[in-house]
């Protein structure tokens, strides 16, 4: 008997999400090359900022999918408060930087 993967809030856009993450991975490798090439500090920092912005966009998309799909299912199962607390904790972790 085969077990199918559960449907997540990002399941419908999984391909787009994976493509975005691969681009971010490429950007990180680019920063590694910049450091290897002794590039100007501010240029490296600018690229790091771009990666953080790209990751934030991915995170917001995941939160949107979670709110629209996972929390909807959780509410139907009577777990609305638990799901809301879990999401708020995740948002709190995302907001803590530096």
TABELUR-V423381 format. One record per residue. N is the residue number from 0. RES is the residue in one small letter. SS is DSSP state (~ for helix, > for strand, _ for the rest). OMEGA is omega in degrees with one decimal (none if undefined). BURIAL is + if it has 24 or more other C-alpha atoms within 12 Angstrom, else -. Layout:
BEGIN
N_RES_SS_OMEGA_BURIAL, N_RES_SS_OMEGA_BURIAL
END
This chain:
BEGIN
0_x___-179.2_-, 1_x___-179.8_-, 2_x___179.7_-, 3_x___178.7_-, 4_x___178.6_-, 5_x___176.3_-, 6_x___179.1_-, 7_x___179.6_-, 8_x___-178.7_+, 9_x___-174.6_+, 10_x_~_-177.8_-, 11_x_~_-177.8_-, 12_x_~_-175.3_-, 13_x_~_179.6_-, 14_x_~_177.3_-, 15_x_~_179.6_-, 16_x_~_179.3_+, 17_x_~_178.4_-, 18_x_~_178.1_-, 19_x_~_-180.0_-, 20_x_~_176.3_-, 21_x_~_176.5_-, 22_x_~_178.0_-, 23_x_~_177.1_+, 24_x_~_177.2_-, 25_x_~_177.5_-, 26_x_~_179.1_+, 27_x_~_176.3_+, 28_x_~_177.6_-, 29_x_~_177.4_-, 30_x_~_177.3_+, 31_x_~_177.8_-, 32_x_~_179.2_-, 33_x_~_178.9_-, 34_x_~_178.5_-, 35_x_~_-178.6_-, 36_x___179.8_-, 37_x___179.0_-, 38_x___-177.9_-, 39_x___-175.1_-, 40_x_~_-176.8_-, 41_x_~_176.8_-, 42_x_~_178.2_-, 43_x_~_179.4_+, 44_x_~_177.3_-, 45_x_~_178.8_-, 46_x_~_176.7_+, 47_x_~_178.2_+, 48_x_~_178.9_-, 49_x_~_178.7_-, 50_x_~_178.4_+, 51_x_~_178.3_-, 52_x_~_179.2_-, 53_x_~_177.4_+, 54_x_~_176.5_+, 55_x_~_179.6_-, 56_x_~_176.3_-, 57_x_~_-178.7_+, 58_x_~_178.7_+, 59_x_~_176.7_-, 60_x_~_177.9_+, 61_x_~_177.6_+, 62_x_~_178.2_+, 63_x_~_178.5_-, 64_x_~_179.1_+, 65_x_~_-178.9_+, 66_x_~_-175.7_+, 67_x_~_-175.1_-, 68_x_~_-172.4_-, 69_x_~_-179.5_+, 70_x_~_176.9_+, 71_x_~_177.8_-, 72_x_~_179.2_-, 73_x_~_178.4_-, 74_x_~_178.9_-, 75_x_~_178.6_-, 76_x___179.7_-, 77_x___-177.8_-, 78_x___-174.6_-, 79_x_~_-178.7_-, 80_x_~_178.8_-, 81_x_~_-179.0_-, 82_x_~_178.6_+, 83_x_~_177.8_-, 84_x_~_179.0_-, 85_x_~_179.9_-, 86_x_~_179.1_+, 87_x_~_176.1_-, 88_x_~_178.4_-, 89_x_~_177.8_-, 90_x_~_177.7_-, 91_x_~_177.9_-, 92_x_~_179.4_-, 93_x_~_-176.6_-, 94_x_~_179.4_-, 95_x___177.7_-, 96_x___173.1_-, 97_x___none_-
END
